[in-house]
């Protein structure tokens, strides 16, 4: 193992936790600048997940450095559960909207209208990746951005599903309409249809709103369809936005077989 004790890489961001770091090393090793590990975990048997990450990182020629718990705690942030491993990456690379739309199948995108909780964003990215979405769109302002907390909550999906950042959600939806996508606002309104009555085989962008407030009226007005997720009980309010995103994505994926 490389025993270097260099400082925190300048201008870089970290992804922490066994699951996210393992995904990075496995799928995108070229994006990892260095990995910091707790030597008490890394030196254990091959059955330890941190030791497995170290072996895979060595094979991929990624720099691996021993770090004490205090250094790992400082890198991951207060209260973060890093599990003894932190990966350092460069600045996050956002995609262009055009790049999210595939040419070989009906597109399935998720657009978020002001989701502010990074754990909700992470959970949505995880569902988007697992359920085959082609990309996720987030606003540049008044919304959660891709951070280490988001990466951990997404179990590494933030590094695997393309993400576009836009200055204006309405303009982004107009651009997607020009690219042939139908815009579906997932929120409960008087004219909303149950989600299973929306044709999921069409090229779609599912639009979900902020925690509590939902999709803003101006954004909803620019959508082609309004869809709701039926509930059997309502005493505790509606679904959390990350749960709603997972359910909507699952329904589209179900219809597409």
Buried (B, 14 or more C-beta within 10 A) or exposed (E): BBEEEEEBBEEEBBBBBBBBBBBBBEEBBEBBBBBBBBBEBBBBEEEBBBBBBBBBBBEBEBBBBBBEEEBBBBBBBEEBEBBBBBBBBEEBEBBEBEEBBEEEEBBBBBBBBBBBBBBBBBBBBBBBBBBEBBBBBBBEEEBBBBBBBBBBBBBBBBBBBBBBBBEEBBEBBEBBBEBEBBBBBBBBBEEBEEBEEBEBEBBBBBBBBBEEEBBBEEBBEBBBBBBBBEEEEEEEEBBEBBBBBBBBBBBBBEBEE
